[in-house]
Amino acid sequence: MIHGLSTRKYEQAIEDFTDGYGISKSAVSRELVAATKGSLQKLCERRFDDLDRLAVLMIDGKQLDGECVVTALGVDIQGKKHVLGLMQGATENSTVVQHLLDDLVERGLDTTQPMLTVLDGSKALRKAVRQTFGDQSPVQRCQLHKRRNVKELLSQEFQRSADQRIKAAYGMKDFDQAKMQLEKTVEWLEEINPSAAASLREGLEETLTLHRLGLPEALRKSFQSTNLIESALSVASDVAGRVKRWRAGDMRLRWIAAGLLAAEKQFRRVRGHKLMPKLLAALNLNAIEIAEGSKAA
């Protein structure tokens, strides 16, 4: 318990471990390296050819002692979540994200089928996604990140009011009404803090992509933010949090991979998974409209 271990399976675990490896510090260290290397290899060699069609892709980064590990999570048409891959870089830049996406494509990710991509609003992520998927796969900017970013630019006296206005807009069902409410909030913010207004204006329509696609509320709640992937990364952080000294090489990747696979064992289907066919239909219709618009132009 002092070292953060669960007592639920203590007896079985300690007997299996001591029988197989011994309990010296060096033995434990060797086996942890071997185990996490196995997790990293398993995750990085996954193929997607046999998966049900992926309808949603989420990408997010996690900082670990000065380095960033960018992770991708997919949701298939049945509403099941899958950890897809990860890539390490100095920051969450477009090159790192592009390498991650290229790796996913090489392992069978189909970029010819439209897919909803959920991002935190990072321009680096957006650039790499556009380059890989083009315009046929719509992007949903995380609404929680947008609210947080605007709030952090305001003085305390205006934070609550601004957040309530933005939250009310996102809670509307109609795209045009929600967009109008956000634009009014931008105008209101211009008189208070132009920087906050610019933050809300940037990518405004992409925070309403789910509204524009006309998706049911249950699906909007599942995909309006990056909470699904952040939840998995939270479990990975708990696992990696036991590391006291980070070394160079693949150590960060190994521990995050082990944590993500541990999180995956706890995955449940997304809220509103029975409505996933509606998302698929909306994505297909959106792709057709874009194609027709390009021909007309």
C-alpha positions as CSV (number, residue, x, y, z in Angstrom):
1,M,0.0,0.0,0.0
2,I,2.9,2.4,0.7
3,H,4.2,1.9,-2.8
4,G,0.8,2.3,-4.4
5,L,0.1,-1.4,-5.0
6,S,-3.4,-2.8,-4.9
7,T,-4.1,-5.4,-2.2
8,R,-6.8,-7.0,-4.1
9,K,-4.6,-9.4,-6.0
10,Y,-1.5,-9.1,-3.8
11,E,-1.2,-12.8,-2.9
12,Q,-1.4,-14.1,-6.4
13,A,0.9,-11.5,-7.8
14,I,3.6,-11.8,-5.2
15,E,3.7,-15.6,-5.5
16,D,3.8,-15.6,-9.3
17,F,6.5,-12.9,-9.3
18,T,8.9,-14.4,-6.8
19,D,8.5,-17.9,-8.3
20,G,9.4,-16.5,-11.8
21,Y,12.0,-13.8,-11.1
22,G,13.0,-13.3,-7.5
23,I,12.6,-10.1,-5.5
24,S,15.9,-8.3,-5.7
25,K,15.9,-4.7,-6.9
26,S,17.8,-5.5,-10.1
27,A,15.5,-8.4,-10.9
28,V,12.5,-6.2,-10.5
29,S,14.0,-3.5,-12.7
30,R,14.9,-6.0,-15.4
31,E,11.4,-7.5,-15.5
32,L,9.8,-4.0,-15.5
33,V,11.9,-3.0,-18.5
34,A,11.0,-6.3,-20.3
35,A,7.3,-5.9,-19.5
36,T,7.0,-2.3,-20.6
37,K,9.0,-3.1,-23.8
38,G,6.5,-5.8,-24.5
39,S,3.6,-3.3,-24.0
40,L,5.2,-0.8,-26.4
41,Q,5.9,-3.5,-29.1
42,K,2.3,-4.8,-28.8
43,L,0.9,-1.3,-29.2
44,C,3.2,-0.2,-32.0
45,E,2.7,-3.4,-34.1
46,R,-1.1,-3.4,-34.0
47,R,-2.9,-3.8,-37.3
48,F,-6.2,-2.1,-38.0
49,D,-7.2,-4.2,-41.1
50,D,-9.5,-6.4,-39.0
51,L,-11.1,-3.7,-36.9
52,D,-14.6,-2.5,-37.5
53,R,-14.6,0.7,-39.4
54,L,-13.3,3.6,-37.2
55,A,-15.7,6.5,-37.1
56,V,-13.9,8.8,-34.7
57,L,-10.2,9.6,-34.1
58,M,-9.0,11.5,-31.1
59,I,-5.4,12.8,-30.7
60,D,-3.9,14.3,-27.6
61,G,-0.4,14.8,-26.0
62,K,1.0,14.1,-22.6
63,Q,4.0,15.9,-21.1
64,L,6.5,13.7,-19.2
65,D,9.6,15.4,-17.7
66,G,10.2,17.8,-20.6
67,E,9.1,15.4,-23.4
68,C,5.7,15.0,-25.1
69,V,4.1,11.7,-26.0
70,V,1.3,12.1,-28.5
71,T,-1.4,9.4,-28.5
72,A,-4.2,8.4,-30.8
73,L,-7.4,6.7,-29.8
74,G,-10.1,5.4,-32.2
75,V,-13.8,4.7,-31.8
76,D,-15.3,2.1,-34.2
77,I,-18.8,2.0,-35.6
78,Q,-19.9,-0.2,-32.6
79,G,-18.9,2.5,-30.2
80,K,-15.8,0.5,-28.9
81,K,-12.6,2.4,-28.1
82,H,-9.2,1.3,-29.2
83,V,-5.7,2.7,-28.4
84,L,-4.1,3.1,-31.8
85,G,-0.6,4.3,-31.3
86,L,1.8,6.9,-29.8
87,M,4.8,9.0,-30.8
88,Q,7.4,10.9,-28.8
89,G,8.7,14.4,-29.5
90,A,10.0,17.4,-27.8
91,T,6.6,19.2,-28.2
92,E,3.2,18.5,-29.6
93,N,4.3,19.8,-33.0
94,S,3.0,19.0,-36.5
95,T,6.0,16.9,-37.4
96,V,5.4,14.5,-34.5
97,V,1.7,14.3,-35.1
98,Q,2.3,13.7,-38.8
99,H,4.7,10.9,-38.0
100,L,2.1,9.3,-35.8
101,L,-0.6,9.6,-38.5
102,D,1.7,8.2,-41.1
103,D,2.5,5.2,-38.8
104,L,-1.3,4.6,-38.3
105,V,-1.8,4.7,-42.1
106,E,1.0,2.2,-42.6
107,R,-0.6,-0.2,-40.1
108,G,-3.9,-0.1,-41.9
109,L,-5.8,3.1,-40.9
110,D,-8.1,3.8,-43.8
111,T,-8.0,7.5,-44.8
112,T,-10.4,7.1,-47.7
113,Q,-13.4,6.8,-45.5
114,P,-14.7,10.0,-43.8
115,M,-13.9,10.1,-40.1
116,L,-14.7,12.6,-37.3
117,T,-11.5,13.9,-35.7
118,V,-11.6,15.3,-32.2
119,L,-8.7,17.6,-31.2
120,D,-7.9,20.0,-28.4
121,G,-7.5,23.0,-30.8
122,S,-3.8,22.7,-31.3
123,K,-2.8,24.2,-34.7
124,A,-0.1,21.6,-35.0
125,L,-2.7,18.8,-34.7
126,R,-5.0,20.5,-37.1
127,K,-2.3,20.9,-39.8
128,A,-1.3,17.2,-39.7
129,V,-4.9,16.0,-39.7
130,R,-5.8,18.2,-42.8
131,Q,-2.7,16.9,-44.6
132,T,-3.6,13.3,-43.9
133,F,-7.4,13.3,-44.3
134,G,-8.0,16.4,-46.4
135,D,-11.4,18.1,-46.0
136,Q,-13.7,15.1,-46.2
137,S,-13.1,14.3,-42.5
138,P,-14.6,17.0,-40.3
139,V,-12.8,18.2,-37.2
140,Q,-14.5,18.8,-33.8
141,R,-12.5,21.2,-31.6
142,C,-12.8,20.3,-27.9
143,Q,-15.4,22.6,-26.3
144,L,-13.9,22.2,-22.8
145,H,-10.5,23.4,-24.0
146,K,-12.1,26.3,-25.8
147,R,-14.0,27.4,-22.6
148,R,-10.9,26.9,-20.5
149,N,-8.7,29.0,-22.9
150,V,-11.1,31.9,-23.0
151,K,-11.6,31.8,-19.3
152,E,-7.9,31.9,-18.5
153,L,-7.5,35.2,-20.5
154,L,-10.1,37.0,-18.5
155,S,-10.0,38.6,-15.1
156,Q,-11.9,36.8,-12.4
157,E,-14.9,39.1,-12.4
158,F,-15.7,38.1,-16.0
159,Q,-14.7,34.5,-16.0
160,R,-18.0,33.0,-14.8
161,S,-20.2,35.1,-17.0
162,A,-18.2,34.3,-20.1
163,D,-18.1,30.6,-19.4
164,Q,-21.9,30.5,-18.8
165,R,-22.5,32.2,-22.2
166,I,-20.2,29.8,-24.1
167,K,-21.6,26.8,-22.3
168,A,-25.2,27.9,-23.1
169,A,-24.3,28.2,-26.7
170,Y,-22.8,24.7,-26.8
171,G,-25.9,23.4,-25.1
172,M,-28.2,24.5,-27.9
173,K,-29.4,21.9,-30.4
174,D,-29.5,24.1,-33.5
175,F,-26.2,25.0,-35.3
176,D,-27.2,28.4,-36.5
177,Q,-28.5,29.4,-33.1
178,A,-25.4,28.2,-31.3
179,K,-23.2,30.0,-33.7
180,M,-25.1,33.2,-33.3
181,Q,-24.9,33.0,-29.6
182,L,-21.1,32.5,-29.8
183,E,-20.7,35.4,-32.1
184,K,-22.7,37.6,-29.7
185,T,-20.3,36.5,-27.0
186,V,-17.3,37.4,-29.2
187,E,-18.8,40.9,-29.5
188,W,-19.3,41.2,-25.8
189,L,-15.8,40.0,-25.1
190,E,-14.4,42.6,-27.6
191,E,-15.4,45.3,-25.1
192,I,-13.8,43.5,-22.2
193,N,-10.7,41.7,-23.5
194,P,-9.9,41.5,-27.2
195,S,-7.5,38.6,-26.7
196,A,-10.3,36.5,-25.1
197,A,-12.5,37.5,-28.0
198,A,-9.9,36.4,-30.5
199,S,-9.5,33.1,-28.7
200,L,-13.2,32.3,-28.9
201,R,-13.4,33.5,-32.6
202,E,-10.5,31.2,-33.6
203,G,-11.9,27.9,-34.9
204,L,-15.4,28.9,-33.6
205,E,-17.3,26.9,-36.2
206,E,-15.2,23.8,-35.6
207,T,-16.3,23.7,-32.0
208,L,-19.8,23.3,-33.4
209,T,-19.1,20.6,-35.9
210,L,-21.3,18.1,-34.1
211,H,-24.1,20.6,-34.2
212,R,-23.6,21.2,-38.0
213,L,-23.7,17.4,-38.6
214,G,-27.0,17.3,-36.8
215,L,-26.0,14.5,-34.3
216,P,-28.2,13.4,-31.4
217,E,-27.3,14.9,-28.0
218,A,-26.0,11.6,-26.7
219,L,-23.3,11.5,-29.4
220,R,-22.5,15.2,-28.9
221,K,-21.8,14.6,-25.3
222,S,-19.4,11.7,-26.1
223,F,-17.4,13.6,-28.8
224,Q,-17.7,17.3,-27.9
225,S,-14.4,17.1,-26.0
226,T,-11.3,15.0,-25.8
227,N,-12.4,13.5,-22.5
228,L,-12.3,10.0,-23.8
229,I,-8.6,10.1,-24.6
230,E,-7.8,12.2,-21.6
231,S,-9.3,9.6,-19.4
232,A,-7.1,6.9,-20.9
233,L,-4.0,9.2,-20.5
234,S,-5.0,9.8,-16.9
235,V,-4.7,6.0,-16.2
236,A,-1.4,6.0,-18.1
237,S,-0.2,9.0,-16.0
238,D,-1.0,7.1,-12.8
239,V,1.1,4.2,-14.0
240,A,4.0,6.4,-15.2
241,G,3.8,8.4,-12.0
242,R,5.6,5.6,-10.2
243,V,8.7,6.4,-12.1
244,K,11.1,8.6,-10.0
245,R,13.8,9.2,-12.6
246,W,13.3,9.4,-16.3
247,R,16.1,8.2,-18.6
248,A,16.7,8.8,-22.3
249,G,15.5,6.4,-25.0
250,D,12.1,4.7,-25.1
251,M,11.4,4.8,-21.4
252,R,8.6,7.4,-21.7
253,L,7.0,5.5,-24.6
254,R,7.3,2.2,-22.7
255,W,5.5,3.4,-19.5
256,I,2.8,5.3,-21.4
257,A,2.2,2.3,-23.6
258,A,1.9,0.1,-20.5
259,G,-0.5,2.5,-18.9
260,L,-2.7,2.9,-22.1
261,L,-3.0,-0.9,-22.4
262,A,-4.0,-1.1,-18.7
263,A,-6.6,1.6,-19.4
264,E,-7.9,-0.2,-22.5
265,K,-8.8,-3.2,-20.4
266,Q,-11.3,-0.9,-18.5
267,F,-12.8,0.6,-21.7
268,R,-16.6,0.6,-22.2
269,R,-18.5,1.5,-25.2
270,V,-19.1,5.3,-25.6
271,R,-22.3,6.9,-24.5
272,G,-24.9,6.7,-27.2
273,H,-23.1,3.9,-29.0
274,K,-26.4,2.6,-30.4
275,L,-26.6,5.9,-32.4
276,M,-23.3,5.4,-34.1
277,P,-24.9,4.6,-37.5
278,K,-26.3,8.2,-37.4
279,L,-22.8,9.5,-37.1
280,L,-21.7,7.3,-40.0
281,A,-24.6,8.6,-42.2
282,A,-23.8,12.2,-41.3
283,L,-20.1,11.7,-42.2
284,N,-20.9,10.2,-45.5
285,L,-23.4,13.0,-46.3
286,N,-20.9,15.6,-45.3
287,A,-18.2,14.0,-47.6
288,I,-20.7,14.0,-50.6
289,E,-21.6,17.6,-50.0
290,I,-17.9,18.6,-50.0
291,A,-17.2,16.6,-53.2
292,E,-20.2,18.2,-54.9
293,G,-19.1,21.6,-53.8
294,S,-15.6,21.0,-55.2
295,K,-17.0,20.0,-58.6
296,A,-19.3,23.0,-58.7
297,A,-16.3,25.3,-58.0
